[in-house]
Structures are given as structure tokens and as C-alpha cells.
Amino acid sequence: MIVNRRQLIAASSVALAGTVLSPAISTFAATAFMQKKLPYDEDALSPAISARTVGLHYGKHHAGYFKKLNQLVQNTEYADLPLDQVVTQSSAKNDEAIFNQAAQAWNHDFYWAQFKGGSEQPTGSFKEAVERDFGGIDGLKKKVIETADAVFGTGWVWLVKDNEKLNVLGLRDAGTPLAVAKVPIVGIDVWEHAYYLDYENRRTEHVGAVFDKLVNWRYAGEQFQI
């Protein structure tokens, strides 16, 4: 087969186009938002949260938020931002589709991290703040459970620092303290996928078990110092 000059130039142009496009594709892949590794085995939270629930919650729901987020941010102003800034900026701009995925991705990274090491009692200035604002750990637990029970449908219960005061917020759907300028201290997921396999419709029982057996209060105290 004889290839004339025009055909050769056309073929070279196609090859060059492929070379130009490849770095862009690689750059996106390299900067895609990545789900943090689960900091313990899937059965580490049992019996408060079963290995089956962790597997589905972390491996399907949490992973799904990252997958969808990476699809949505391609070729947008959000693609090169840190995840927390995607949350705050998409909230401010009412970019609901991106906010929902980014907030849920960030919320769950926080959620899993707070359980590493098991439950410890509050200490130091954090303990003093709990006693000042809730009358102690039992008063905080009561407030958290009441707030969880009042969240209609899906959402989160957050212990937050608002200036120097502690408060408990019940936020719908992908609600996150980042979007309301509060510092997250503890976050408990009250979407059904977080508890239904283990507790069926007994949401407050799930919240109580997480509060008593899983939250690492030393970790919470570290967030209080931020």
C-alpha cells in the first residue's frame, strides 16, 4: 500500500492529538478524590456495628459517593480543590449535586476515623466543656439521642464546637458542620444504611451503642482543640 503525503500528515495529526490528550486524562486520574482507607478491619466495630454493615456502608455507600463526585467535578472549578473546600464552596454556590456527594464523602471519612482506638472518656479542657454545656457525658448522650430521634428521614447528628461552646446539631441528608462554619467533634450517621441491618428501625438504640462503645473521646478532644 502506497501512502501519499496528505495521508501521512493526517495520520501524524491523529497520533499527535492522542499525545496531547493523554496527559489531561492522566492528570485527572492522578488528582481524583480518593476514599480514605478504613483504619481497622471490618469486624472491629462489632457488636455495636456488624462487619456486614461496615462492608456495605464503607465498601458500597461511602465508595459510591467518591465515584459519583469524581464524575461530577470533571472539567469544573472544583476538580483541583481539597475535599473540604469542595464541600464549603459547593454549599455556598448551591451546587446541590456536587455538595451532596462531596459532603457525604467527607462526612464518612470523619465518621470512620473517630472510631479508631475504641471509646475513651473525655479529658482536659474538652471534658470541662462537656460538663459546662451538657452537665457531663450522660447529659451529652441524652442530647445526642434526642436530636437523633428528631431527625426526620436521613441525616446526621453532630457534636460541634461553635466558637468555644459545644452544641449538638441534627442535619438532614448530607448535612455537615463544614457548611455552617462549625467545627465537627463527633458525627453519628442516622441514614438507614448505617444501622438497619443491625437494629432495624431502632435508630436511637444504634446511636446509643455508637456513643457508648465506639466513639474515641480522645480523638474527639483533639478535634475540640482545633
ZAZA-598313 format. One record per residue (C-alpha): residue in one letter; x, y, z. Coordinates in steps of 0.02 Angstrom, whole numbers, padded with zeros to 5 digits. Example, Ala and Ser with C-alpha at 12.3 -4.5 7.8 and 13.67 -1.06 7.14 Angstrom:
2
   rest        x        y        z
      A    00615   -00225    00390
      S    00684   -00053    00357
END
This chain:
226
   rest        x        y        z
      M    00000    00000    00000
      I    00069    00171   -00052
      V    00038    00313    00074
      N    00040    00488   -00002
      R    00097    00644    00088
      R   -00080    00702    00133
      Q   -00121    00535    00213
      L    00042    00538    00310
      I    00007    00712    00379
      A   -00170    00660    00430
      A   -00106    00506    00519
      S    00026    00607    00609
      S   -00106    00733    00667
      V   -00211    00595    00743
      A   -00061    00525    00835
      L   -00014    00698    00898
      A   -00191    00729    00960
      G   -00183    00569    01059
      T   -00019    00625    01136
      V   -00092    00793    01186
      L   -00249    00716    01263
      S   -00162    00583    01364
      P   -00082    00698    01495
      A   -00251    00780    01530
      I   -00330    00612    01560
      S   -00185    00558    01669
      T   -00190    00721    01768
      F   -00373    00695    01811
      A   -00344    00516    01863
      A   -00198    00568    01972
      T   -00296    00706    02061
      A   -00460    00614    02082
      F   -00534    00618    02257
      M   -00487    00458    02348
      Q   -00584    00371    02485
      K   -00477    00352    02641
      K   -00431    00176    02690
      L   -00537    00102    02830
      P   -00422    00118    02983
      Y   -00466   -00054    03054
      D   -00538   -00221    02998
      E   -00721   -00229    02951
      D   -00763   -00331    03106
      A   -00676   -00211    03227
      L   -00836   -00117    03271
      S   -00939   -00272    03313
      P   -01057   -00296    03402
      A   -01109   -00112    03400
      I   -01093   -00111    03210
      S   -01076   -00278    03122
      A   -00945   -00322    02993
      R   -01083   -00343    02864
      T   -01145   -00165    02894
      V   -00968   -00095    02886
      G   -00935   -00189    02724
      L   -01090   -00118    02640
      H   -01078    00054    02719
      Y   -00893    00082    02682
      G   -00874   -00027    02527
      K   -01034    00023    02436
      H   -01111    00183    02502
      H   -00954    00278    02550
      A   -00859    00221    02397
      G   -01007    00268    02289
      Y   -01001    00449    02347
      F   -00820    00464    02291
      K   -00856    00382    02124
      K   -01002    00499    02087
      L   -00907    00652    02148
      N   -00761    00616    02031
      Q   -00882    00604    01886
      L   -00968    00767    01930
      V   -00813    00875    01957
      Q   -00726    00834    01793
      N   -00687    00995    01699
      T   -00759    01104    01838
      E   -00684    01232    01957
      Y   -00693    01101    02096
      A   -00579    00972    02017
      D   -00416    01036    02095
      L   -00483    01090    02265
      P   -00461    00994    02429
      L   -00617    00896    02475
      D   -00665    01009    02621
      Q   -00660    01161    02506
      V   -00769    01072    02379
      V   -00895    01049    02520
      T   -00894    01230    02577
      Q   -00889    01310    02405
      S   -01022    01199    02328
      S   -01132    01236    02479
      A   -01106    01424    02461
      K   -01146    01416    02274
      N   -01296    01300    02296
      D   -01217    01169    02183
      E   -01327    01037    02263
      A   -01273    00885    02160
      I   -01088    00912    02195
      F   -01118    00963    02376
      N   -01216    00805    02416
      Q   -01079    00689    02352
      A   -00933    00791    02422
      A   -01014    00815    02593
      Q   -01057    00631    02609
      A   -00881    00582    02555
      W   -00805    00698    02686
      N   -00932    00654    02822
      H   -00893    00470    02806
      D   -00704    00496    02810
      F   -00732    00583    02977
      Y   -00856    00452    03035
      W   -00738    00304    03016
      A   -00587    00397    03086
      Q   -00674    00439    03251
      F   -00692    00254    03297
      K   -00508    00206    03285
      G   -00443    00150    03453
      G   -00610    00125    03538
      S   -00702    00227    03669
      E   -00607    00330    03796
      Q   -00677    00457    03918
      P   -00664    00645    03882
      T   -00518    00728    03970
      G   -00444    00900    03998
      S   -00525    01056    03926
      F   -00640    00951    03819
      K   -00709    00863    03973
      E   -00733    01032    04056
      A   -00830    01094    03904
      V   -00942    00939    03906
      E   -00978    00967    04090
      R   -01010    01153    04065
      D   -01126    01135    03914
      F   -01215    00969    03950
      G   -01186    00933    04134
      G   -01070    00787    04091
      I   -01057    00641    03971
      D   -01230    00572    04018
      G   -01310    00739    03979
      L   -01220    00743    03812
      K   -01280    00568    03770
      K   -01460    00616    03812
      K   -01449    00768    03698
      V   -01372    00667    03555
      I   -01508    00532    03565
      E   -01648    00662    03574
      T   -01575    00751    03423
      A   -01557    00589    03325
      D   -01738    00545    03360
      A   -01793    00715    03295
      V   -01703    00700    03127
      F   -01842    00657    03004
      G   -01783    00536    02871
      T   -01598    00530    02829
      G   -01461    00636    02905
      W   -01328    00657    03037
      V   -01309    00705    03219
      W   -01155    00812    03253
      L   -01070    00868    03411
      V   -00989    01032    03358
      K   -00888    01175    03428
      D   -00971    01341    03396
      N   -00840    01469    03446
      E   -00793    01395    03617
      K   -00963    01320    03656
      L   -01016    01141    03620
      N   -01181    01109    03532
      V   -01274    00961    03455
      L   -01346    00981    03280
      G   -01467    00869    03186
      L   -01437    00895    03000
      R   -01538    00822    02857
      D   -01468    00715    02716
      A   -01285    00762    02681
      G   -01284    00898    02813
      T   -01110    00937    02880
      P   -01037    01061    03005
      L   -00919    01123    02869
      A   -01064    01202    02777
      V   -01122    01301    02930
      A   -00949    01356    02990
      K   -00943    01242    03143
      V   -00801    01129    03199
      P   -00851    00944    03194
      I   -00811    00847    03353
      V   -00916    00688    03336
      G   -01030    00635    03194
      I   -01158    00493    03200
      D   -01237    00436    03039
      V   -01425    00410    03051
      W   -01456    00358    02872
      E   -01539    00187    02871
      H   -01391    00106    02784
      A   -01288    00144    02941
      Y   -01394    00040    03059
      Y   -01541   -00052    02981
      L   -01457   -00223    02958
      D   -01411   -00224    03142
      Y   -01551   -00126    03227
      E   -01694   -00124    03101
      N   -01798    00030    03147
      R   -01718    00055    03319
      R   -01618    00208    03271
      T   -01592    00277    03446
      E   -01526    00108    03506
      H   -01396    00117    03368
      V   -01349    00295    03415
      G   -01331    00247    03598
      A   -01220    00098    03556
      V   -01107    00205    03445
      F   -01096    00338    03579
      D   -01056    00216    03720
      K   -00946    00088    03633
      L   -00864    00162    03478
      V   -00828    00348    03489
      N   -00647    00379    03535
      W   -00663    00528    03651
      R   -00478    00563    03645
      Y   -00498    00589    03457
      A   -00649    00700    03491
      G   -00545    00802    03613
      E   -00414    00828    03478
      Q   -00547    00899    03363
      F   -00603    01014    03504
      Q   -00427    01088    03511
      I   -00431    01135    03325
END
